[in-house]
Amino acid sequence: MIPTLPRSNGVRVGFVAYVMLFFAYLAAPLVIVGLFAFNDSRFPALPWNGFTWDWFFASGPERTGVFHDRAVLRSIATSAWVAGFVTFFSVLFATLNAFLFERHQFPGKNLLYICMLLPLVIPGVILGISILVFASGIANRADALLNLELDFLRPGLVLVVLGQFAFLTTIATLIISARLRKFDRSLEEAALNLGATPVVAIFTITLPYLRPALVGAALVCFLMSFENFNTTLMLVGSDAPLTITLFSRLREGATPLLNAVSLLLMLGSSLLALVSIAFQRKT
């Protein structure tokens, strides 16, 4: 809607109603999930049997809260471990990719750029299966021909990191490249004229300019890695991240414990988003 055009009261009321309904549609499922985390019932559904903190703090035989469920806590730690490694390597290689595509011209650049974007259009399940087949094929050949055990190419956390790294690096590259494209290269040239080496100029001038994009890319990679399911499901081994653990629990039967975990994830994601906004404003 163009603000400068004259609008009747009916159009204004309709526009406000549409915006309110749209955000209510987005927020209602999250509010319901969070609400039933406090329901004093064994099932996350109506009727409402009263308010309770049991699904967070209980440690009895009948009910076990999130903070006393060792399997859930272990899966959260596993997801954090995977997300940390994926974030580090994705941002590192994405920064190198951004400099490569924004600063250099070479034969096949456009083709290489398209190949980099392919993981974004490939479904996560297909990407996970492809990585699993490729890695398992290498491991089987090494075992058969060289009698060499490459266990890290078998289903497990290493493959999960590689699978998530494959598409999150692309997202991080696009974020950092957009920031680098706006950089004034004359600042680097001024530093070079003052005696700085190219490496010093990049670390003292360019990277500080890219800091908002680096932090934003890191947050996006961490959150997307932490909540990834499709690719992770195809590559996971015995150490299950949180999404796989929740999926297994859901198949056994839903309880408000799952709602409690979901509420904590929503709060954690919101906190990281606020940190990102505060950092952007400060920068």
N, C-alpha and C positions, 0 to 999 in steps of 0.2 A: 504494500500500500504506500502510495506516494504522499508524504506529509503535506506537500504544498497544495494538493488538490482539495477543493471543498468537499466535505463529507456531511451527510445527514446524520441525525442522531441514531437512526436505525442502523446505519452502516457502522458507526462507532461502537454501538452496543454489540452488534454481531461480531465485530473484530475482537473486542475484549472477551466476549464469550468463547470465541474460537481459541484464543490464546490460553484462556483458563482451562478449557476442556483438554487442550493438547497437553499441557503440563500436568493436569490431573491424570490423564491417561498414562503418562510416563512415570509419575510418582506413585500412583495407587498400588501397583504390585510390590514396590519396594517397601511402602508403608505397611502393607498387610504382612509381608514376610517378617519385617522387624517387630510388628505387634504380636504375632503368634510366638515369637521367641520368649515371651513372658507369660504364655498361657499355662495354667496349672493343669495340664492334660498330657497324656502320652501321645496324642496325635495333634499335628499342626492344623487344626480345623475347628470349626464351630461344633458344639457350643463353647462359649467362653466360661471356663471354670474358676477364674480368679487369677490374680497376679502372683507371680513367683519368680525368684532368681535361681531356681534349681538348675535350669538348663545352662547356666553359666558357672555356678559354684558348687553344685551338689556333688558329693563323693560317695553316696550310698550304693548298695547293690541294686536297688530298683531304678535309680536315676543317677546318671553321671554327667556332670556339666562339662562345658568346653575346657575349662582350665584344669580338669582332672582326667580328661580322656587322653591317655598317652598316645594312642594311635593318631588322633586328630592333631595333637601338638607335634608329634613327629612328622606328620605330613606337612604341617605349616612350616616347620624348620626346613624340610626338604624343598618345598616350593621357594622359600626365601633363598636357599643355597643356589638353586637352579637360576632363579631370577637375577641374583647377584652376578653370577658368572655370565649369563646371557647379556645383561645390561653392560657390563664392562667391555666385553668383546664387541658387542654390537656398536656401542658408541665409539670405541677405538677405531674399528674398521670403517664405520660410517664417516668419521672425520677424514680418514685417508681417502675414501671414495669421493667425498665432497671436494677436496682439493684436486683430485684427479680429474673429475668431470668439469669443474668450474675454472681450473687454471691451465689445463693442458689440451692441446689438439693432437690427435694421433689417428692413424688409419683404423677404421672399425669402431670408432668411439660410439657412434649412434647404435650400432648393433650390440655393443657391450652394455650400453645404458638400457636397452630394451631387455636384455637378458637379466639385468639386475632387477628390473621391475616384474619379471615373470612370477616370482613367489607371491606377489600381491594378488594375482588373478587365478592362481592355482588353489583349489580347495585344500584346507588344512589336512583332511584325511588323505587325499591323494599325495600331498607333499610328504606326509609322514610315512606312507607306504613306500613311496619312491626311495626315500632315504634309508628306510629299513632294508629294502631289497638290495640296494646298492652296497650298503655297509656290510650286510650279511654275506653278500657275494664275495666281497674282498676278504672277509674273515675266513670263509670256507675255502677259497683258493689258497690263502696263505697257510691254512692248516693242512690242506691236501698236498700241496707242492713243496712247502718249506717246513712242514711240521711246526709251524709257528702259531701260537695261540694269541689272537688279537681280541681279548675279551672286551675291550672298550668299544669295539664295533658291534657287539651283541646288544640286544635290548637292555637299556639301563639309563642311568642319569646322563652319561656322556652323550649318548645319542639324542636324548631329550634336549640337552643344551645345543647340540649341532642343529637339530630340527628347528628349534625356535630361533636360533641365530640366523637361519637361512632367510626368514622373512622379516624379522625385526630389524636386521641391518638395513634392509631396503627402506623401511619406514624412517629409521633414524637418519639415513642418508638424505632423504627428501627434506627433513626438517632442518638439518645443518646446512644443506646446500642452499636452501631459501635464504638463510641468514648470510651465508658467505657471499651470495650473489650481490648483496647490497653493500658490501665492504668497499671502502675507498682505498684502492691499492696505492695511492699516492702517499698514504701514511707509512706503508712499508718502505716505499722508495725513500722517504725522508729519513727513516731509521737507518737504511743502508748508506745514505750519504753521510750520516753522522758517525759511521764506523761500525755499525752493528752487522753481524753476519746474518745470512738468510734465516738460519735456525733461531737465532736470538730475536730477530724481528718477528717471526711467527709466534714464538712463545710469549713475547712481551707486549705485542700489539694485536695480532690477529686472533689468537686464542682468547684473550680477555674479551674481545668484541664478540666472539662466538659463545661466550659463557652462557647467556640465556638460552640459546638453542641447544647447547650441550646438556644443560640441566633439564630442559623440557624433553629432549630425546631420551635421556636417562629415565625420567619418570614414566614416560610412555612405554618404554621397553620393559621396565620393571613391572608395571601393572599388567601389561598384556602378557608377559611371561608368567606372572603369578596366576592369572586366571585362564591361561590357555588350556584347552581340553582336547580338541580334535587331533592336533599333531602329537600331543603328549600321549594320548591313548594308544597310538600306533607304535610308540617307541619306548614306553616305560617298561621297566623290569620289576624287580621285587620291591624296590624303594619307591612307593607311590607318592606323588605330590598331592596337594590338597584336593584339587579338582577330581582326581581319580578316586581318592578316598571317599569324597562326598558322593560320587556316582555309585560306588560300591555300597555305601550305606543306604542310598536311596533305593537301590534294587532290593535290599533286605526289608525295607519298610521305613517310611518317613517318620521322623520324630521332631519335636521342637528343637532338638540339638542342632539340626541342620539349619534351622532358622537363626539360631544364636550365632553359628559360625558365619552365616550370610550377613547378619547385622554387623558383626565385627569387621568383616571385609568391606562393607559399605562405609563404615566409619573410618577405617584405615585409608581407603581410596579417597574419601573426602578430605582427610587430613593432608594427604600428599598433594591433592589439588590446591588446597589453601596454601601450602608451603610453596608450590610453584607460582601461584599468583603473587604471594608476598615477595618472592625473589624477583619476579619480573618487574614489579613496581619499584623495588629497591634499585634494581639495575637501571 
